[in-house]
Structure formats: C-alpha cells, structure tokens
Amino acid sequence: MENMNQAMFYPTRRDFAVMALTLIVAGGLLGLAEPNPPSAPSATKPILGSTAFDWEKLVVKTTKVGASRKVCQAPTATLDELECHVTTLNQGQWAHPAHQHLDEELIIVKEGTVEALVAGTWTKLGPGSVIFQASNVEHAIRNAGETPATYHVIKWNSPGMLKQKAEAAAAAKGK
C-alpha cells in the first residue's frame, strides 16, 4: 500500500488522439521506405506474383540449335529476378559454349539425353534428372542423344546481384 499516494494515469481522449496520430505517422513513414532501391529491377518491372504458365500457350522461338520458350523473367517479392525458360536442343547441339556467371541455375531434363558440364565433369543424364549449376562455376549442356532434348532452366538473381552485374559490365566497358 505504499504506492497509494502516487497518482494513477488515466489516458484522456487527447492522449488517445496523440497515440493514434503517432502510429499513423510512423506507419506512413514506414510505408514510404522503399524495399527495393530505384536501381533494383522492380523499379521498372512489376513484381511477379503467383501465376500459372500453360505449356500450350508458351511461344516457341526457333533457334539455330533447336527452340526455346520463355516462361518468365521478372523480379519477385524476394528476388531481383527470377527467370525460367525451356530449351530444346537438336541432336548433337550445344546450348552455348562453356561459361560461368554470377547467378545460379537449376536445370530439369524433360525429355531426351543431355551431357552437362558440372563442377568440371561431363555427366550424361536423361528425363527427370536435375542439375544445379552454382555461381561462378564453368558449366555447359549439350544434346548427347539420338532425339531432341528438352530441359527447363530456372535461374535467379538474389538481391543486389543485378546491380553488381551492371557495375561489373560498366567497369569492363571503361577499361
């Protein structure tokens, strides 16, 4: 009972109004904080939301080595960019020479037989096989079968990677 002499605090309407105004202003300021800086891709492309891609509606582009279908290439809520495409390689063809890049990719073999350069070793793989190509590791893929080979490629750029790529490209041009 020693606290009996202390005054009790009973909030008034004014106190509630000040608290509410403070919360509104603080919330508004948080809303103004841009999650992606202006140089991030979402500043120019809309964020990819949940969607479905109908195989029959994907546009087939004929290439000199087979065909390709672009599924998507856009920023997501957690990535600077998510890219997915489907490549078909004619018998004996390579997608491109061995190379390396900053982004990582996952390849899922749909049909046919491929050989993939993975961590310095060529590996022959068939339908249902999955290949992970790590960042900055030389890799390649070629059709090693008697029929066309089709595979899905899923690539992603984590936050800051596209900016880093752009800076590296600008620095290379400046040399």
C-alpha positions in Angstrom: 0.0 0.0 0.0 3.0 2.3 -0.1 2.0 3.4 -3.7 -1.4 4.7 -2.6 -0.1 8.3 -2.7 1.0 8.0 -6.4 -1.3 9.4 -9.0 -2.9 6.9 -11.3 -2.6 7.6 -15.1 -5.9 7.5 -16.9 -5.5 8.3 -20.6 -7.7 11.1 -21.9 -9.2 11.4 -25.4 -6.4 13.8 -26.2 -3.8 11.1 -25.1 -5.5 8.5 -27.4 -5.6 11.0 -30.2 -1.9 11.7 -29.9 -1.1 8.0 -29.7 -3.2 7.3 -32.8 -1.6 10.2 -34.7 1.8 8.9 -33.8 1.0 5.4 -35.0 -0.4 6.8 -38.3 2.6 9.0 -39.0 5.1 6.2 -38.1 3.2 3.7 -40.3 3.1 6.2 -43.1 6.9 6.8 -42.8 7.5 3.0 -42.9 5.3 2.8 -46.0 7.5 5.4 -47.7 10.6 3.3 -47.1 11.1 1.6 -50.5 12.0 -2.1 -50.1 14.0 -2.0 -53.4 16.2 0.9 -54.3 15.5 2.7 -57.5 18.3 0.8 -59.3 16.6 -2.5 -58.5 14.6 -4.2 -61.3 11.3 -3.8 -59.6 11.6 -0.1 -60.1 11.0 -0.8 -63.8 9.2 -4.2 -63.9 6.2 -5.3 -61.8 6.8 -7.9 -59.2 5.9 -11.4 -60.4 3.0 -12.8 -58.3 1.6 -16.3 -58.1 0.7 -17.4 -61.6 0.4 -20.5 -63.8 2.0 -20.9 -67.2 0.2 -23.1 -69.7 2.7 -25.1 -71.8 0.4 -24.9 -74.8 0.4 -21.1 -74.6 4.2 -20.6 -74.3 5.5 -19.0 -77.5 8.0 -21.3 -79.3 11.0 -19.4 -80.8 13.1 -21.4 -83.3 16.8 -21.0 -82.8 19.8 -22.2 -84.8 20.3 -25.2 -82.3 16.6 -26.0 -81.7 13.9 -24.0 -79.9 13.2 -22.0 -76.8 10.2 -21.0 -74.8 10.4 -18.1 -72.3 8.3 -18.7 -69.3 9.1 -15.7 -67.1 11.8 -13.1 -66.3 10.8 -10.7 -63.6 11.5 -9.6 -60.0 9.7 -11.4 -57.3 9.0 -10.4 -53.7 12.3 -11.9 -52.6 14.5 -11.9 -55.7 15.9 -9.2 -58.0 14.9 -11.5 -60.9 13.5 -15.0 -61.5 14.0 -16.4 -65.0 12.5 -19.6 -66.3 12.8 -20.9 -69.9 12.6 -24.2 -71.7 15.2 -25.1 -74.3 15.0 -27.9 -76.9 18.4 -28.9 -78.4 18.5 -30.8 -81.7 20.7 -33.9 -81.9 24.4 -33.1 -81.2 23.8 -29.4 -80.5 25.1 -27.3 -77.6 23.1 -24.6 -75.9 26.2 -22.4 -75.8 30.0 -22.8 -75.1 31.0 -23.5 -71.5 30.8 -20.3 -69.5 30.2 -19.1 -65.9 28.1 -16.3 -64.4 27.1 -14.9 -61.1 23.6 -16.3 -61.0 22.8 -19.9 -60.1 20.5 -22.1 -62.1 18.6 -25.3 -61.8 18.0 -27.5 -64.9 15.4 -30.2 -65.1 15.6 -32.6 -68.1 12.1 -33.1 -69.6 13.0 -35.4 -72.5 16.0 -36.8 -74.4 19.6 -37.3 -73.2 21.9 -34.5 -72.3 25.5 -34.2 -71.2 26.2 -31.5 -68.6 29.5 -30.0 -67.5 29.0 -29.9 -63.8 32.0 -28.9 -61.5 34.5 -29.9 -64.2 33.0 -33.3 -65.1 30.7 -34.2 -68.0 27.7 -36.2 -66.8 25.1 -37.9 -69.1 21.5 -37.5 -67.8 18.0 -38.4 -69.0 14.4 -37.4 -68.3 13.7 -36.4 -64.8 17.3 -35.6 -64.0 18.1 -32.4 -62.2 21.3 -30.3 -62.5 22.3 -27.5 -60.2 24.9 -25.1 -61.5 26.5 -23.0 -58.8 27.5 -19.3 -59.1 30.8 -18.6 -60.9 31.4 -22.3 -61.9 32.0 -23.1 -65.5 29.2 -25.1 -67.0 27.6 -26.2 -70.3 25.0 -28.6 -71.7 24.7 -30.4 -74.9 22.3 -33.0 -76.5 24.0 -36.4 -76.3 21.1 -38.5 -77.6 19.5 -39.5 -80.9 16.4 -37.3 -80.5 15.8 -33.7 -79.5 16.5 -33.0 -75.8 14.2 -30.6 -73.9 15.0 -29.1 -70.4 13.7 -26.4 -68.1 16.1 -23.8 -66.8 15.3 -21.9 -63.6 17.7 -19.0 -62.8 17.6 -16.4 -60.1 19.4 -13.3 -59.0 19.4 -12.7 -55.3 19.0 -9.1 -54.0 21.9 -6.9 -55.2 23.1 -9.3 -57.9 21.7 -7.4 -60.9 23.2 -4.1 -59.6 26.6 -5.9 -59.1 26.4 -7.3 -62.7 25.6 -3.9 -64.1 28.5 -2.3 -62.2 30.9 -5.0 -63.5 29.7 -4.5 -67.1 30.2 -0.7 -66.8 33.7 -1.2 -65.3 34.6 -3.6 -68.1 33.5 -1.1 -70.7 35.6 1.6 -69.0 38.8 -0.4 -69.3 
